[in-house]
Amino acid sequence: MKALRRFIVRPQLPDQLAPLGGLIRNLRWSWHSPSQDLFTDIDPELWQRLEGDPVKLLGAVSKDRLEQLAADPAFLERMHALDADLQAYLTAPRWYQQQTQLAGAQGAGELPAGIAYFSMEFGITEVLPNYSGGLGILAGDHLKSASDLGLPLVGVGLLYRFGYFWQSLSADGWQTEHYPAHDPQGLPLELVRAADGSELTVSVPMPGGREMTARIWRADVGRVPLLLLDTDIEANDDELRHTTDKLYGGDQNHRIKQELLLGIGGVRAVQAFNELNGRAPAEVFHMNEGHAGFLGLTRMRELHAERGLSWGEALAAVRAGTVFTTHTPVPAGIDRFPTDLVRHYFDPDEQGNSRLLPGLPVADMLALGAEDDPDRFNMAHMGFRTAQRANGVAKLHGAVSREMFADLYPGFDTAEVPIGSVTNGVHLPTWAAREMYQVAGDMSGWQDLASADEWPYADRVDNERIWTLRNTLRSRLVQMARRVVKKSWLQRGATEVELGWTDTVLDPEILTIGFARRVSTYKRLTLMLRDPERLKRILLDPERPVQMVIAGKAHPADDGGKRFMQEMVRFADDPEIRHRILFLPDYDMGMASVLCAGADVWLNNPIRPQEASGTSGMKAALNGVLNLSISDGWWDELYDGRDGWTIPTSGVADENRRDDLEAAALYDLVESRVVPLFYDRQDGRPDGWLDMIRHTLSYLGPRVQATRMVRDYVQGYYGPAARAVHAFGPDLAGTKEFAAWQHAVRAAWPQVRVMHVDTSGVGQDPSLGNVMTVRAYLDLAGLTEKDVLVQVVTGTVDGNEELSDTALVDMTYVGNGDGHRFQADVPLERSGPIGYTVRVVPANPHLASVAEMGLVTTASADAQPR
Ligand SMILES: *Cc1c(COP(=O)(O)O)cnc(C)c1O
């Protein structure tokens, strides 16, 4: 008989065990092995069966057992010690508090008192399945690292009733999706309540007078609260109730409602939450990808309604405090909506003002998301236009993004497009196996691992210790893989008696290559199958065999991806090789932590430069796994010749040929470099291999950590953003003057002109080391010399007088005469054909980049020497 309804009765803990509740409620346990050990000891068999979920464990453990523990002095002592440790973690000053003091002492300007971090998905632990892949896990690692460093940060996202799907395989290897419902009562979450105890809710007006209302769940990620909005409540009609049903499920109309809720509802939620809890208001808003882009609009509306700022003033204020991180180097990956759909939700009244965000002109809003196609509203473009600071997620991705979005800054060189980069990272305590965490500690000299820039003591860990550990981690992977493969074959319709062979798939002694990530075309899951016979020979080599473990989910609507998966599964089904190559269904964080730690080599072969960063190779590196990767994403900047191998990129345009060449390069590397090094043994140990591991750990360890990433954000983005907000003064009064200035500059700009340019100091025969004096005479069209920056641009010239490889020298104002006169001394530092010109850009202390306003005037050919 099926139940009509279900509910979860939360267990009543005996008083003596009260601190256990707190240890479970705070997700710090998910990266804190002593806490996990305590939970294990509550009931080891149950802990295993419930796959390490402490909320479920407490719900399932018998009352007798709890009473027994309540009377067990050793257990109670451990519990109290862990509780004290957690309280210290939650309250003691950390890196951020030191930085705040330092910044104060050096007059370097303040850091933000509050930061809000918005993301469509968050992967904190597999027991809170609210993520689909890398983007969400990055967001989770960001929160954990912000917690470790002590940042005053609050995460904001949505709670999906059905999360992302669970994956299984059909008999013929096709992906099937299941969406089990997650009851929030059974998740490590608590409802946020208002002061009077009622559920705190936020609402977003919908066209036709409807309201989309959400309650707010809170997860505690160490010191960082994560707020998750949930529309599955009575107050909503059926359609709106389903807004938060699935992550990345549904059509554009469904998606825009989710994004409106995240951006607009999210701002309201974080503000109410901060106020209720006496926390400082958020000064900096960070959008992890463009999905939360509407947050800028709702903040503009508030500044308009509450402080009387105009559209331009509000935009300036919002831009100053907003940071936008873009994650995709491919135009097709960008989130775009039909313009009409956006107009429908912003719902203009007779005056053209939005009913959703009263007082704001819909035409101006739409302009923020404008792109080439007038029928499309581009969330990334809105991100750049509403955030003064923006970045890609690896150096190469920063460069690719500057190119991709160069059209937003016409007249500027690609290098000047104001998009920087912060290379992603991963959270060490989450992703390093606990034994490896000890190794990291020894290599760093037990400094604070969250803030150590170097791990200088690679020699304190010897090869024997690493080798033993690597063997342990590989065995763990083999055990896990055997379990998963058997379960998968049972789901595919096999019976227990046919599956004896699954107990011996993989070999704990063999070189193991791991490959796991979302199945998207550019990641080329099946590149290794280009020459199936060659791969078979590699796998089945009688002396020096190789085994491969593969996993990943394809987006439910991506049939192309599912076909790749099927091809892989069918290849791995072959009885001749099925003990050497496995596809494991239902890749999640739990599986990733075993896989990324247990492989010897982590393979990554995307189409360069389409992998923005990639993070699983970083998880692997922290466990002493060597990367074998195309030079893309993070690997492009952190491969140093000794921490793994780079698969050469072919550079050919024809896709088939490219894949053939790159696959051949991959096989070559495996056969000629990877396999020989792994099987070259001294006293049974591959010392050459182990030396590479020790180098990898000490070199990459500090660099791939998410705490390094978050420190980079604080120094390069959050700090400058807070100072930009503060620079507008109390009540943002400075925005009035700044917006008026911008208006005047825009109005005057078409008339700004470089009238004459002349030089002296170099004769007929300029030679290296000469100094050229450049003078320019400008018509500033009513602007003053303080409103502009005038620069000499020098560079190499080609036959068409086109400048490349340019350098800039700022000119100084030397007075008025025939126009505004500027001058600079330019040393000739290069030989060969050199050219120069003069350009003018707007200048104001509130601008973060010269390209920001998209205004530049360059001397034209008629600006002749006089
Ligand atoms: C780390 C991780 C990813 C991201 O892997 P990439 O290498 O960045 O593609 C995806 N899914 C899971 C479950 C992960 O743990």
The ligand as a Tripos MOL2 file, in Angstrom:
@<TRIPOS>MOLECULE
LIG
   15    15     1     0     0
SMALL
NO_CHARGES

@<TRIPOS>ATOM
      1 C1         34.4300   18.4430   -9.7080 C.3       1 LIG1
      2 C2         33.1770   17.9200  -10.2580 C.ar      1 LIG1
      3 C3         32.7310   18.3360  -11.5200 C.ar      1 LIG1
      4 C4         33.5220   19.3100  -12.3680 C.3       1 LIG1
      5 O1         34.5270   18.6620  -13.0800 O.3       1 LIG1
      6 P1         35.2800   19.4140  -14.2740 P.3       1 LIG1
      7 O2         36.5900   18.7800  -14.3690 O.co2     1 LIG1
      8 O3         35.4170   20.8490  -13.8450 O.co2     1 LIG1
      9 O4         34.4610   19.2840  -15.4770 O.co2     1 LIG1
     10 C5         31.5420   17.8420  -12.0090 C.ar      1 LIG1
     11 N1         30.8080   16.9690  -11.2890 N.ar      1 LIG1
     12 C6         31.2040   16.5300  -10.0770 C.ar      1 LIG1
     13 C7         30.3520   15.5800   -9.3400 C.3       1 LIG1
     14 C8         32.4030   16.9920   -9.5170 C.ar      1 LIG1
     15 O5         32.7670   16.5880   -8.3010 O.3       1 LIG1
@<TRIPOS>BOND
     1     1     2 1
     2     2     3 ar
     3     2    14 ar
     4     3     4 1
     5     3    10 ar
     6     4     5 1
     7     5     6 1
     8     6     7 2
     9     6     8 1
    10     6     9 1
    11    10    11 ar
    12    11    12 ar
    13    12    13 1
    14    12    14 ar
    15    14    15 1
@<TRIPOS>SUBSTRUCTURE
     1 LIG1         1 GROUP 0 **** ****
